[in-house]
Amino acid sequence: MLHQYVERESRSVSTEKFFGNRGIRFVYSHLRENAPLMFRVVTNARMSRLLAFINFHSLLNEKLNGHRDFLKASGIDLRECLGTPAHLDTPQKIFERKIRYWDCRPMPRDPAAVVSPCDARMLVGSFDSSSSLFIKGKFFDFEELIGRNKLTWRKLLNNGDFAVFRLTPDRYHYTHTPVAGKIIDFYTIPGRYHACHPEAVVSLVTPYSKNKRVVTIIDTDVPGGTKVGVVAMVEVVALMIGDIVQCYSEKRYDDQVPVGSGLFVKKGCPKSLFRPGSSTVVLIFQQGRVDFANDIVWNMRIPGVESILSNGFSQPLVETDVLVRDLIGTALQKPVPIVVN
């Protein structure tokens, strides 16, 4: 089955070349159906790290110039990377590369702009059944994703809108802050290490809310904020991801500060690093507080594009390829006071 997506800048349709596709199919078709105990072992933290090492270190290095072949095949633009190409001589360095985002990832000047947190393939949706973007229950269980004990945030974000960003192994693996505001909660929810591959998403139905995840709640209705309400940024750990390293910095990548409640974050700054592999970021907005970019909404329903997600969920779900700090939406309405019980 083909999986196609829309290149945002050129509006052309491209076919994704999956990395480790056979392994994903084996795990989510054969093991899950025929060896459920082994399936649980494969999707735990220790095995996820081991698979990451095997896939991204051993396999790429077993051939001479293996990392160079990967660079070439992945289409990584070396001109945007910090340092010289010779520095990217191991898989880990490739996956954890830094870029001159201040030059090659320009950000909109509109203070009401919401920007992409990563280089990724993106979908938008809504929990509101009256919305044209309603796709509740297909990607994740909302309460489970946020945390069943987080009643305040579940109430504030109920019937809200969301955006899903799927990072692939070849992408730049730093996430950046999508909005400006004050962090009012920061916590980790334990879970499994399922793949975020489209076939795994369709097979498992709700992997994002079952995986280990880091949740950052940002109040943007503060002085200097984006004024888009309360935003939940959920960073999802996936199969073959070793860890999520929090590394917020307002000075490019230098002078990193701890991420936690009380920290004011500027929009577009590096926040964290997935190491290594592919993963997902989910943004959740309060109802009626964000207007998603028209082209991203339109692309989801563009005719004639083959998508595993569209076929699996029987609903048009075509992804758009976006870059970190791209405009993905704009703040709506006036600030609403937060009432914490």
Number of C-alpha atoms within 10 A of each C-alpha: 8 11 20 20 25 23 16 17 10 7 13 9 18 14 13 12 13 13 16 11 11 9 10 20 16 12 21 20 16 13 16 18 11 12 12 13 10 12 18 15 14 22 22 18 21 14 17 24 20 15 19 19 20 14 17 21 16 14 13 19 17 10 10 9 13 17 23 19 12 15 18 11 11 14 10 15 11 15 12 14 18 14 14 9 14 8 11 20 14 17 23 16 13 25 22 18 19 17 20 14 18 12 9 14 16 14 19 14 8 10 15 18 26 29 23 27 29 27 24 25 21 27 20 25 22 21 20 17 11 9 13 10 16 18 20 16 11 16 19 18 17 20 17 16 23 26 18 11 10 11 14 13 20 19 12 18 23 18 22 22 27 25 19 20 24 23 24 21 20 19 21 23 25 25 26 24 24 28 29 27 28 23 21 15 17 17 15 14 16 12 19 22 30 32 27 24 25 19 20 18 22 20 15 18 18 20 26 32 22 20 24 22 27 20 21 22 23 28 23 23 20 16 10 14 21 23 27 31 29 26 26 23 25 24 25 29 32 29 26 30 24 22 17 18 12 19 20 24 21 16 10 15 15 11 10 15 13 11 19 16 15 13 15 19 24 21 23 28 25 27 25 20 21 25 22 26 28 25 27 24 24 22 21 26 23 21 19 15 22 24 15 20 14 10 12 21 20 12 22 24 15 16 10 8 21 20 22 19 21 19 14 17 15 9 13 18 26 28 30 26 22 23 23 25 28 20 20 25 20 19 22 15 11 11 15 12 8 12 7 8 5
